[in-house]
Amino acid sequence: MLLKDRVSIVTAASRGIGAGVATVLAREGSNLVIAARNLERLEGLAKQLSSQYGVSVVPVQADLTRREDVRKIVDEALRHFGKVDILAYNTGPPKPGTFLELTEDDWDYGVRLLLMSAVWITKDVLPYMIERRWGRLIYITSSTLKQPIPTLTLSNVIRISLAGLVKTLAYQLGKYNILVNGIMQGYIDTERVREVAEARAKREGRSLDEILRELEREIPLGRIGKPEEIGELVAFLASEKASYITGSLILIDGGRTLCI
Ligand code: NAD
């Protein structure tokens, strides 16, 4: 096991990529705090992971756009486990839309969801990582950071700042043995992606299957990724095996992004 007796926080973990990451970290022996807005789903996942892998999993209901909720996530980790070794930061998806469609409130929410929540939770976990001279900060973002998608304005604009955060923190925290990396995932098979594909199928009068096959054709590996495949990368980056990797932004997209 790569992460035996570690304590990890996974945010936005009630389903999709976050749940896939939590599953792999639990399989690798890490105790977990999993956070999202839907407590019922979190409790179900916590029960499943602890019975399957024998680790302790604490579910915390938290809206990442609210400062006091973010503070609660780290407080609960310390209360249950007395330390935080690994932060696997993931968020809900931002509102899609062109610049002209988005309101100032949408921007305000998007900045809190995609940027300020990362700043807040990093501030909260850092003192405990610095004290122990060990830590892993892993920010799960999107391949839009590398190659924007025309109608995902908030994602295209705000996520870029996470690249700055990764590079800056990696530089400043190396002396404390805290490693900082970002993940840029392409299409991953989650409920969200299926919902978006279903909406498009309806709009265009086509079948869901047709839309999914079209997405797959854009990907050299010929398929959409699985949430657990993001989990495998997070587990590796969080482990001692990745002891010389920091300040990196890693694409995991089946080869879809063509820019270097
Ligand atoms: P999803 O909708 O399946 O899951 C999102 C999770 O975020 C859920 O657990 C939900 O409860 C939680 N969440 C939403 N808003 C929240 C909030 N305000 N506070 C706390 N938790 C909140 O989405 P997903 O497909 O797993 O995507 C996860 C992230 O990865 C999103 O930011 C998405 O934009 C990004 N992303 C996804 C893909 C993909 O293909 N799935 C590709 C690139 C980037």
Residues whose N, C-alpha, C, O or C-beta is under 5 A from the ligand:
A	BS01	NAD	A12 A13 S14 R15 G16 I17 G18 A36 R37 N38 A62 D63 L64 T65 T91 G92 P93 P94 T141 S142 S143 Q185 G186 Y187 I188 T190 E191 R192 V193
